[in-house]
Amino acid sequence: MLGLYHPGRSVLHRLPAGAKLAGLVLALIALAAVVRTPWQLVPAAAVVTAGFAAARIPLRVAVAQLRPVIWMLAFIAVFQVVFTGWRRAAVVCGVLLLSVALAALVSLTTRVLDMLDALHRVLGPLRRFGVDPDRVGLVLAMTIRCIPLLAGLVGEVTEARKARGLGFSLRALAVPVVIGALRTADAMGEALAARGVDD
């Protein structure tokens, strides 16, 4: 899950957060620009796997980072196969999966505060153009924090549905999750307003 830090003393753990974020951006651009056939995914996957091995990330932790996107990739794969063919589907889904894996690798080897500090330094010169690095960092921190909150909310709704013996229903899942998310957003907004962050 984004924001989950796995402690370690590997080279990747010791790299500055700014360097890792810059490397992530370059790697994502390279993936999108270079990978054009399913076979080109093999060396790219090998590099990503080597990164997890170098960081000494346990297999179960690595798999847990990718599990939430499997359903989304399955939907995309079906759509791509129907409209563009299996080769394009493999490339699109493979690139997306490797991109998520790379982002997870950075997240697992970098503390959130270090990432926010790096972002703050990068955005510092943009103050003269009206960009507030503190606010951008706050938005990013809240986004990272809301991901596990939303995942927990989905889990609670799913468990409640199972406890009532109800079958799967998209509406029965979506409506409580949306309502719970809006209530959480209202509570966070009130908390921010109470602290003077009201614009």
N, C-alpha and C positions, 0 to 999 in steps of 0.2 A: 504494500500500500504506500502511496506517495507520502513522503514525510517520515517513513520508518527508517531509522538509522541502525545499521548493524555494526557494532564496534569492531575494530580491528586495527592491525598495525601494518597492513600491506602498503605497497607503493601508491596504490590508488587512494587509500585512506589518507595518506600524507600529502598528496597533491593539493595545491591551493584550490579553493572552491571556484574561483574565477576561471582558472585554467580548465577545470573539469566542465564547467558550464559552456565555455567557448568551444572545447573539444566536442561536447555533445551537439552543439549547433552545427559545427562543421561535419560531424559524422552523419547527422540527419540529412543535411544537404547532399552529402556524397551518396548516401543510400538512395535518395530519390532520383539523383541524376545518373547514377552508374548502373543500378540494377535494372535490367531490361528483359531478362529471361529467367525462368525458374532455376536454371543451373547456376546462375550468378548469386543466388541466395546462399549456396553452400559455403563458399569462402567467407561471405559476410557473417553467416551464422557461426562459423568456426572462430572468427575474430571475437564476436560477442561472447561466445562460450569461454574463450581464453581469458577474456576480461573478468568474467565471474570467477573463473578458477584462480586468476592472479589475485583477486580481492578476497579469496577464500570464503566466498559466500556459500553456505550449505545449499544443497539441491532443493530441499523442501522450502527454504526461504525464497529461492529464485523462482520456483514454480508458483508459489503463492502470489508473486508479483504479476504473473501473467494470467492467472486463472480468471480474474474479473473481466478480461477483454475477450475471452474465448467465444462467448455468446455473440458479442458484437461482430467478431471476425466471421463467425459462422453465417450470420445474416448477410454480411458484405460478400462473402464467398458465393453464396447462392445467387445473389444479385449479379455479381460479375460473371459467373458461369453462364447465366441465362442470356446476358446481353453482350458479353465480350469474349467468352470462351474460358476454358480452364487455365490456360497459360497466363493470361492476364490476371485471372483471379488469384493464382498462386503468387504472382509477383506483388500484387496490391496487398494481399493479406500477409505475405511474408515480410514485406517492407514495414507494414504497420506493426507486426509482432516484434520485429527486431528493433524498431524505434521505441516501442514501449519497454523492451528489455534494456536498451541503452539508458533510457531515462530512469528506469528502476535501479540500474547499476550506479548511476550518479547519486540517486537518492539514498541508496543503501550505504554508500561510502562517504556521504557528506552530511554534516549536521545542518538542520534547517536554518539555524542562526547564521552559520557560515555562508550559506547561499544568499540569505537576505543581506548580509553585510557586503558580499561581493556585488550584488545588484545595486545596493545603495551607492557604492563607490563608482560603479559604471554610470549611473544616472546623475551623479553629482554635478558634472559640467552642464547638464541640461536645465539646471535651476534658472539660468538666465532666460530660458525660453518658456518659463512657466511650469515646468515639470517639478513636482514635489516628490523627491525620492522616498521620504518618510511615508507618504500616502501610498505610493506604489508598493513599498515593502509591506505596509499594513494589509493591502488588498491581497498580495501574494500569500502572506502568512494566514489570513483568514480563509483563503481558498484551500490551502493545504490542510488547514484544520477542519474544514467542512467536509472534505472527502471521507475521512473515517466516520464523521458524524452521520453523513448520509448513508454510508454503508451499514452502520449500526441501525439506522432507522429502517432500512429495507429488511435487515435481519429480524428486527422485532416484529414487523408487519407479517413477514413470512411465518415466523413461529406462532403468532397469534392465529393466522389462518389455519395452520396445521392443527393447532389445539382445538379449534372449532370443527375440525373434520371437513373443511371446505376444500374443494378441488382448486386447480389453478385457474385464476381469472385475472386478465390484465387489468380490468377495471378495479377489482378487489385489491390489487396490489398498488396500482398507480394512485388512486384517490387518497388513501391514508398516507402514503409517502409524500404526496404533494402538499397535503394539509399539514403534516408534521414538519415538512421543510419550510413552509411559509411561517408557521408558528416559531420555529427556531430562528428564522431570519428576522422576524419582528422582535424577538427577545434580544438578539444580537444588536439590532438597530437601537433599541432602547438603552442597552448597556453602553454602546458607543456614544449616544447622545448624552447620557449621564456623565460621560468623561470628557465632554466638550468636542467630540468628533461628530459633528452633526451636519456637515455639508458635503 
